[in-house]
Amino acid sequence: MTTWSAPRRPCRALGLLLLVVLSFLLLRRRLEHGTTGLPVANPRDVIRLHWPRLLAPWLRHRQSGLHTKGQNFMLEDSTFWIFGGSVHYFRVPRAYWRDRLLKMKACGLNTLTTYVPWNLHEPQRGTFDFSGNLDLEVAAIDLPRAFVRLAAEVGLWVILRPGPYICSEIDLGGLPSWLLRDSGMRLRTTYKGFTEAVDLYFDHLMSRVVPLQWDVTLVPGEKCSDMRPSSSHSKLGFGLFLSFPSTSMGGPIIAVQVENEYGSYNKDPAYLPYIKKALEDRGIVELLLTSDNKDGLSNGVIDGVLATINLQSQHDLPLLTMFLVSVQGVQPKMVMEYWTGWFDSWGGPHNILDSSEVLKTVSAIIDAGSSINLYMFHGGTNFGFMNGAMHFHDYKSDVTSYGKSPPMLTLPGTPRHRHYDAVLTEAGDYTAKYVKLRGFFGSISGSPLPPPPELLPKTAYESLRPALYLSLWDALQYMEPPTTSEKPVNMENLPVNDGNGQSFGYTLYETTIGSPGVLRGLVRDRGQVFVNTVFLGFLDYERKEIVIPLIQGYTVLRILVENCGRVNYGHNIDDQRKGLIGNIYLNNSPLKNFKIYSLDMKKSFFQRFSSSAWNLVPEAPVFPAFFLGALPVALSPLDTFMKLEGWEKGVVFINGQNLGRYWNVGPQETLYLPGAWLDQGINQVIVFEEKAAGPVIQFTETPHLGRNHYIH
C-alpha cells in the first residue's frame, strides 16, 4: 500500500541526531508513545496520543511527522485520529487566545486548524505585519505566546492553511487588494503578476512557519544545499529559520494545506502544482492536504497531496468518500471542514444549525472512519472592515459577528446566559453544541478530559450619550489632501498608501455640476449621493441611476462610496475593484475633474482630528458624521455588547480599535466589545454614522444576533 508523506531534506539524518543529543542534555526525558486509535473498523475505541503536560512538545525528541499508512494517519509510528477545530487568531483578541484554545482542549479535540490571511499580513506590497493580533509565531518577552506556539503549549497539534487564497468569509478571500491595481490581474492562476507576489509573500511567511513544523530537524547554523536562500530570500530575512533558538526548534504543525477549495475555481491546471512546489521549495516537509466541497472535489485532486472534503450534511459523506477512494485508493479519510453553522448576511436572518443535528453528523463522520475538523469551533468577529461577501444572483455582504452560536444549555458551575452558531460563541461562551460534543469526544478519548475553563464574566455598562460631533464635510479639512483626477479612480488604484491604493473603508468623490438630470454609473458597493450637503439617495447594485433635481448655478456633487466587503468565493474575484468603476454620467455625458478623498479610517485617520475640531452635538446633526463619547470603566474591564438602537448604519471605534460595522437592517443588533480592549478609566468611543443617530449607545451582557432561521 502506498504511504503518503512529505519529502524529507538531505540534512534530516544529521539534524535528527543532533536534536536527539540536545533533547537528552536539556530534558533527559523522552516523548510518551501511545496509540491514538484502533483499526478504523471500530473508531470509537480510540486511545489518543498523550501529550506531555509540563513542557512544550517541540522541546522533545520526535521521529516522524504525520503520514499515511493504508487507511490510517500515523504520527510518531502510532495510529492517529485528527479531532480538529478551527479558530482564526485574527478574529479573536490576542488576550483571549489561551482561553479559546483551552476550551478546545477541554472539548476533547487534539488539533487546531487556522487560516493565514495574506491581506492582513502584507497590507502593502513588501510591508509585513506579524504584530499584536496578527502574531502567528513570534512571542515577545512580555507578551502572551504567539498563536501557533501557544497551541503547542496548551497541547494541540496544528494544521496550517496558508493559502494564499483562504476564502474564510474575509475580504477577497484573504488576497490583498493591491493585487487589483494590475488591470490584467488573474488571481489564483499562474499569471506572472500573481505568482511573483505569492513568491515574495511565501518567502517571508514560510521563514516563520518552517521552524514550527513537527518534523523540523535542522539545528542552529545548519545549512542544507537545497535550502540555500536566493537573493530575494536574503532580502526578506528567509534565513531566520536556520538560526532559530535551539529551545524552540520544531513545533506543533503536522500538516499544511495547499490553497483552498481550488476545485470549485479551477481556472488554471498548473496553479495547484505551482503552490505545492512553492511550499516544498521553502522548506515545508509536513503532510500536504487539499480541501474541497462536493462542487469542486473532482477538480481539486493533485498528485502527491492527500485530498480531504468539506461538507455540512452527513448525507454527502458516502458519495464523497467513494469518490476519494476512486481517485487516490485506500487512504485516510478526513472531513477538513464540517460546517457547524453558517455565516449571516446583512438584511437576512440569523442562520442556526441545531445542536442535535451537529452531534448526529459528527458521530456519523467518525463512525465512517473519518477524521474531522469542526469549522468553526470558535468563529470570533470580523473586526474592522475584514468581512467578505457573496455575489451569485444578489450581492450580500457578511455581518460583523462570525460567532455562529445558538441558544445554549450551560455547563455545571458556570453563569447562565443566553448565547446565540459555532461551538463557542463570539465571546467564547459555551453552547449546547459544546456540551454535546464534549460528551461525545470524552466518551471516545480513552482518558478524562481536562475541566472546561470558567466563562469570562460580562457586564452591561451604563448607557453612553455622545457629547461631541464632527460632520464629514467639516472633517475634510483635517484629512490628507485629495487626489485630483480628470476621471473617477477606483479605490485600489488611488495613489495613496505608498502606491498601494486603498483597501478598506469609504471613498468620497467630488465634482462640480451645473444642471439637473439623471445620474448613472457603476458604483461598488454602496454610494450615497449628495448635492452640496443634501442627501438625495443611493446608487448600488440594484439602483443604478438617480435623478438630480433642478439646481441654480454650479454646485458640488458628492458620492460617498463604501466598500462593503469584497467577494470571498466564486469566479468573479478578479472583478472586485471598489468605488466608482469607470465613468459616471449626468444626462449621458461623463463627468470630469474629480477630487477623491480616501477615508480608510485607520488609527492614523482619527489622529488628524484635533480636540478643537469637535463641537457639541447639535439638535439636528448634518450627516454623515462622527460622534465622540467617553465610556468610564471603574473596575477591571469586562466583555460587553454594544446596542445602537435608533442608529442606522456605520462603524464603531473603541480606543482606536475598529469593532466593525452595524446596520439596522439586521440581523445582527449588537457589537461584541472585548473587555481586553478597554482600559480602567476613560475609554474613547467614536461612531461614524451615515444617516441617523440615536440618543444613546447602550450596553448589554447578552448578544442579539437577530431572528433565527434553522438550516438543514
N, C-alpha and C positions, 0 to 999 in steps of 0.2 A: 504494500500500500504506500502511496506517495506521502511523504512527510513534508508539510509546508513549513518553511522557516525562512527568516530573512538572511541575506548573505552576510557572512562574518568577515571582518577585516584581517589582513595577514598578520597584524601585530597581536592578534587575540590571545594566542597561547602565552607569549611572554608577559603580556599585560595581566592576564589572569593569574599567573604565578606570582607576580609582584603584588597584586592586590590581595591574594591569599596570605602572603607573608605579612603584609601591612595589617590586614584584618586580625591576624593572630597576635601581633605585637600590641595592637590597640585594644583588643577586646577579649582575647582568649576565650571566645565563645564561638559557637557555630549555629548556623541557621537551623531552626527546628524543621524537620521534614515531616510531612504528613500527607495524606490523601485528601483531596477536596471533592472527591466524588467517586462513586462506584460505577460500574458499567451503565451506559446510557439507558439500558432497558429498565432500570429502576432508579430514576433520577432523584426521587425523594429520600433515598438513603445516603445523601451527600454528607460527607465529613470534610469540612473545608480546611485549607492550609492555615495553620495558626501563626499569626504574626507575632513576633517578639513585642512585648508591650512597652519595654522601658527605653529601647534605643531605636533610632531611626533605621529603617531597613537597609538603606544604601550603605550603612557602615559595616554591613555583614557580608560574608562570603556568598557569592552567588555563582551558579554553574551554567545555567542555560535559561534563555528567555522563553517567552510564550511561543509555542509552536503547536503544530497539529500532528496527531498520530491516529490515523483512521478517523473514527467519529468523535474523538476526544480532543479537547485542548489539553496541552501539557505545560506545566511550569515547574522548574526545578525537578524534573523527572517524575512529577506527580500529576495525576489527573486533576484538571482544574475546571471549575464552573465559574463563569462570569455572571455575577449578580450585580448589575451596574445601575447607576443613576446619574442623570445629567444635572449639573449645576454650572452656571456660567458666571465666572468670577466678576465679569464686567457688569453684571446685573445685580450684584449683591455688595453692599457696603463692606469694605475690607475688614472693618472691625467685627463683622458677623460671619466671616468665612469659617472660623473654627466652629462656631455654634451650628452652622448648617451641615458641616462635614461630620461632626459628632452625632448629629441626628440621623444622618445617612448610615453611619456605622451601627447605631443603635437599632436601626430598622432591619438589620441583617444583611445589608449589601456589602460587597467587598471591593467594588471598583467604581471609581469616579470617571465620568466622561465629561469633557468640556471642549467647546469650540475655542478658536483663537481668532478674534476679529481684526483683520488686516486694516480696515478703515480707521479703527481707533488707535492701533499701534503705530501706524505711519500716516498721520493726518496730513502731512506734507511730504512730497517726494524726497526721500533721503533723510527725513527727520523722524526719529523713532521715539516712542513714549512707552516705557515699561515701568512707570512710576505709580505710586498710590494704588488706586483701584485697578490698575492695569498691570500690576506687578505679578507676572506669571511665575518668575523663578528666583529673582534676586531678593534677599532679605537683608535690609539694613539692620544694624545692631539694635536700635531702639524701636524697631517696628515689628509687628507680628510676622511670622514666617510667610514667605510668598506662597502662592496658592498650591502649586504642584508639590512643593516640599512639605507644606502643611498637610496635604492629603496623606503623604507617606507617614508623617508623624502621628496622624490620627489612626493609621492602619489601613489605608485604602490604596489599592493599585490604581493606575491611571491609564485610560485610553485617550490619547490626544487627537483632536480633529482640527488640524491647522489650515484646512482649506487648500488654496487661497479663497475659494468661494465656500461659504458655510450655510447659506440660507438663513436659518435661525430667527426668522421674522425680524431681521435687523436691516437697516437701510442698505440697499443694493446688495443684499446677501453678504455683507461684510467686505465688499470690494470698495476701495477708496474712490471717491467721486472725481478726484483729479485725473483719473484714467480717461474720463469722458471729455477732457479738453481736446483729445485727439478725435477729430471728426470721423476718422475711418476706423476707430477702435472696434474690435471684435472681442468682447470679453469671453473668457472661458474657451479660448481656442489657442492655437499656436501662432496667432498673429504676432509679429515681431514686437510691436509696441507693448503687447500684454506680457509676453514671456520675458522680455527684458526687465519689466517692472517686477514680475514674480521672482525672477532670479535674484535681484537685489534684496527684495524682502526676505526670501528664504535664506540668503546668505546671513542676514542679521538674525532672523528668528531661530534658525537651526543652530547657530552658535550658542544659543541659550538653551535649546531643547536637548541637544545631543548629550550633555553631561547628566541629564535626568532620566536617561534610559536605564532599564533594569540591566541590560547586558553590556553596558559600557565597561571596557576593560583597560582603557588607556590610563596611564598614571601620569602625574605631573611631569611635564617636559618631554614625554614620549611623542615622537612624530612618526607617522606612517606615510610611506611614499604615496599611497593613493588618497591621502587626506591633506596633501600639501595645499596651503592657501594660494588662490590666484591673487592677482593684483587687486581685484575688486574685493576679495575676501579680506585681504590685509587692511584695506582702507576702512572697512566696516567692522573691524575687530573680530573676524572669523576665528582667529586663533585663541579666543578666550577659553574654549573648552579644552584646549591642550594643556592649560596651566591651572585647571580648576583645583582648589584645595583638596588634599587627599582625604580629609574628613568628609568631603561632600561628593566623592567620586561615585557615580551611579545614582539611580533614583528609582521612582516607582512606575515609570512609563513602560508598559508591557506591550503596547500596540499603538500604531499610528494609522489614521485613516487617510486614504488617497482621495482628495477632493470631497465632494458631497453630492449624492444623488445625480451624478452626471448622466446616467442613462436616460433621464427624463429630458435632458437638454440635447446631448448627442449631436453637436454641430461639427465636430472635428474628431475623426477616429485616431488622430495622432496625439490628442491632448492628454488623455489619461496616461499613456505610456510616458509622455514628457514629464508629468507631475511625479510619477513613480520614480523615474530616473533622477529628477531634481532632488527628491528626498534622499535617495540612496547615495547620490554623489556628495551630499553634505553630511553624511555620517549616520543617517537613520538605519539602524540594524534590527529593530524590532519587527514583529509580525505586521505586515501591511494588510489593510482591510479596505473594501469599498462598501458603500451603503446605498441601497436603492429601494424605492417603493414599487408597488406592483406595475405602475405605468412605465417604469424605466429599467426594471431588473434585466430584461433581455438584452439591453444595450449597454449595461454598466459593468459587465464582467470583463476582466483583463487577465492575461497570463501572469502567474506568479503572485497574485493578490487574492486573498480569501474574500469571497462575496458574502455580504450579510444583507438582511432585509429590514424594511420599515413597514409597520402596519398598526392598525388600531383594532381590527376585528379578528378574533380567533378563527373565523371562517375563512380568512385569507391564508392561514398558515399552511394547510396541506398542499394547496396548489403552488405556493411559492417555494416551499421546501422541496417539492417534487421537481420543480424547475432547477433548483440549485444542484440536486443530485444528478440531473441530466447533463449539466454543463461542467461540473467540477468533481464528479464522482463522490465517493464517501468521504466527507469532511465534516468537521464540527458545524453544527447549525447555530446561528445566532441571530436574534432579533435586535438589531442595533438601536432601533427606535420603536419601542412600544409606546404609543401616544396615550398618555394617561389623562389627557384632556385636549382642549383645542383653544386656539387664541381667539380673542374678540376683536371686532372692527367697530369703529365709530359709527353710530347710527343703527347698530344691530343689537341682538340680545347677548346676554352673558351665557356662554356655552358651558354645559355641565355634562360630565360623563359619570354615571352612577358608580359608587364605590364597590357595590356588589358585582357589577359588570367588570370592573377592573380586576378584582380578585379572581373571578372565573377565567378571565383571559390570561392573566399571569400564570395561574395554575395550569391551564391548558398548554401554554407555551413550554413550561418546564416539563410537564408530563410527556410532551412530544420529544423530549431530549434536547431542547434548545437552551443555550444561554440567553440572557436577556439584559437589556438596558432600558430603564424607565425614563422616557422623555416626556415631560420633565419630572425629576424628583423634586426640585425646587426651582420655580421659574424666575422669581425675582421681579425686577422692574425695568422697564425701558426708560431709564433716566435720560434727561436731556432730550435730544432730538433723534435718538438712535433707532426708533421704531421703523419697521418696514411697512410694506403694503402689498396687496394683491390687486391684479388688474387683468381679469379674464373678460367678463362682459362689462362689469362696472368697476371703477376704481374704488378700493376700500382700504383705508389706512388703519393700522393696528393701534389699539389703545395703549395707554402708558403702562398699565398693570400687565405683567407677564406671569402673574402668580398662579392662575388657573386652579382655584380651590373651592370646593363646595362646602355647605354647612357640615359641621363635624360633631363627632362624639369625642369628648375629651379623654385624655389618659388619666388614670388614677393619680391624685396628688397634684394635678395642675389646675390653674384657674379656668373657669368655664367662660368661654367666649363663643360667639358665632363667627364662623370663618367661611370663607367662600371658596383652579381645578387641577393643580399638580398635587403631589403627595404632601408637600409642605405648602403652606400659604405664602403669599407675597412677603409677609412679615416673619416667616419662619415658624409659624404655629402648626400644630398637629391637626390632621384632618381624619375623617372616617377612613379614607384610603390608607393613611399611615397606620392606623390602628390595625386594620385587617391585614395589610401587607406585613407588618411586623410580626403578627401572629403566624402568618404563613411561613415567612422566611425563618422565624425562630423554630418552627416545627421541623425544618429540614437542615438546620445549621450544624447539628451534632454537638453543640456546646451552648451554654447560656449566652444570650445577647447582653451587651452592656446596657445599663439603665438609660432611658432617654433623658437628655438634659432638661432641666426646668425651662418653662417658657419665659421669654423675655417679657417683663411687665409692660403694659401700655397705660396711657393716660389720656384724658381729654383736657387740654389746656383751655384757659378762658378765651372766649371769642376775641378776635383782634379787629380793631377798626383802623384801617389805614389812615394816617394823618396827612401825608404829603402826596403830591401828584405832579406829573410832568407829561404833557401831551406829546405824542410822537412828533408833531410838527414843530413844537418848541425844542424838542430834543435834537433835531437835525443839526443845529449849530454846534453841538458838542461832539459830533461824530467825525470820523475820518472824512476828508474831502471826497465828494462823489466822483465816480468815473463818468467822464463825458464821452458820448458816442453818438455818431450820426444815426445808427440803428440800435434797436434793443440788443442786449447781450445776455445770454442765459447765465445763470448763477455760476456754473462750473467754469466758464470762460472769462469771468471778470478778472481784471489784472490786480487781484488782491492776494493777501497771504503769501507773499513772496512768489507770485506767479503760479500758485496752485488753485486759484479760484475759490469760490465759496462752497462749502459742503452742506451746511445746515442753516436753518432759521428762515428769515424773511429777506426779501429784496424789494426795494422801493424804486419804482420807475417814475420819473417826472418829465413832462414835456409841455409845450405851450400849444393851445388850440385857439381858433378864432371863430368857430362856427358850430352849430348843433349838428346832430346826425346820428348814425348808427356806428357804434364802436364794435369791432370784432377782431379776434385774434386767437392764437393758441396759447393758453395760459396753463402752466403746470406748477402747483396743483390747484391753488385756490387764490384768486385775485380779487381784492376789494378795490372798487373804482370810486374815486373822489374827484369832484371839481372843486378846486381850492381845498377847503377842509370839509366840504359837504359830501356825505356818503350817498352814492347812487345805487349800488348793488354789487353783485358778484359776477365774475367770469370764472368758469371751471370746466370740467369735462362735459357737463350737461348744458350749461348756459354759456354759449359761445359768442353771444353778442348782447349789447346793452344800448339803450337809447340815451344819448347825451342831450339834455334839454337846451332850449334857447338861452344863449348867453350873450352878453354885451361886451364887445372888445375882446382882447386876448386874455386868457385865463389859464391857470395851471391844471393840467390833467395829471392825476396821480393814480398809480396802480400798485398796491401793496400785495406782493405775491408771497405765499407761504409754500415752502417745500414741506408737504405733509408726510413725507416718507417715500423713498424710492422703492420700487417693486423689488422683492427679495426672491421671487420664484417665478419661473416662466421663461418663455422665449423672447420676451421684449425687454430684457435688462439692458440691451445696448441703447435703448431709447428712453433713458431715464434722466435726461437733462431737465433742469427746473428753471422756473422764472417765465419770462416771455420768450417763446420759441419762434424765432423768425420775426417778420414784420407784424405790427399791429395797425389796423386800418380804421380810418374815420371816413365814412362815405366812400369806401373802396380806394381811398388814397392812403399810401403808407405814411405814418407819422415819423418825424425825424427829430434829431437834436435832443437827445435824452441826457438827463442826469440820473445816475444809478447809484443808490446807496446800498451797501452791504450791511445788513442787520443780522449778524451771526449770533449775537447775544452771548458771546463768550464772557469769561470773567473780566477781561480787559475792556470789554464793551461798556460795562457799567462804571468802571473806574474813571471814565471820562466825564461822568456827571458829578460836578462839584456840589457841595451842600447848598450853595446859593442858587443852584438850578431848580431846586424843588420849591413848590408852592403848596399852600394849604389846599385841601380837596374842595373844589367849588360845588355849589348845589347842582350845577349842570355841567359835568365834565365834557370836554371835547375828546372824542375817541378817534383812533386808538390811543391808549395812554398807559403810562407806568404809574403804579401806586406803591407807596413805600410805607411800611409799618414796622413795629417792633414787637417781638414775642418775648416776654420775660419768662425765664425759667429759674425758679428759686432753688430747687434741689437738683440732684443728679438728673440729667436729661433722660427722657424715656421716649420710646416709639409712640407715634400718634398718627392720625389720619386727618388730612385737611378736607373740609367740605366747603365748597364755594357756591352755596345756594344763592341764587339771584345774579350770579356772574354768568357770562355766556360762553366765551371761548378765549383761551390764552395759555400762558405759561407761568409757572411759579418758580422763584429762585429763593433759596434759604441760605444765608451766609455765602452767597456766590455759587452754591450748588444748584444746578438745574434739576428740579424734581420731575419735570415732564409737562405734558400738555393736559389741559382739562377742556371739556366741551359739553354743553348742556344737552346735546342730542343723545348722550349716553352711549353704551350702557353704564360706563364707569362714572361714579358720582363722587368718589373720594380719591385723594392722592396720598400715597404712603410717604410719611416723613420719618426717616430713621432717627432715633434718639442719638445715634453716633454722630450725626451731622449737626446737632445742636450744642450750644455752649451753655454752661451755667452762667446766668446773667442775661444780657440783652442780645437777641438774635435778629438780624436784619431779614425782613421779608419784602421781596419785590414781586409784584404781579404785573405782567404785561397783559392787558385786557383789550380785545379788539373792538367790542361793541357795547357792552352794558355791564356796569359794576354793581354788585350787591352792597349792602350797607356794612357787612362784617365778613370776616373769614372765621369759620367755625372749626372746632377740633373734636374728634370723637375717638373712642377706644376701638371701635369696630369699623371695618371697611364696608362700603356699599358699592357693589360692582354691577348692579342692575338686575333686571328681570331674568330669571333662569330659563334656559332652553336646553332640554335634555337631548343629547345626541346619542346615536346608536351606531 
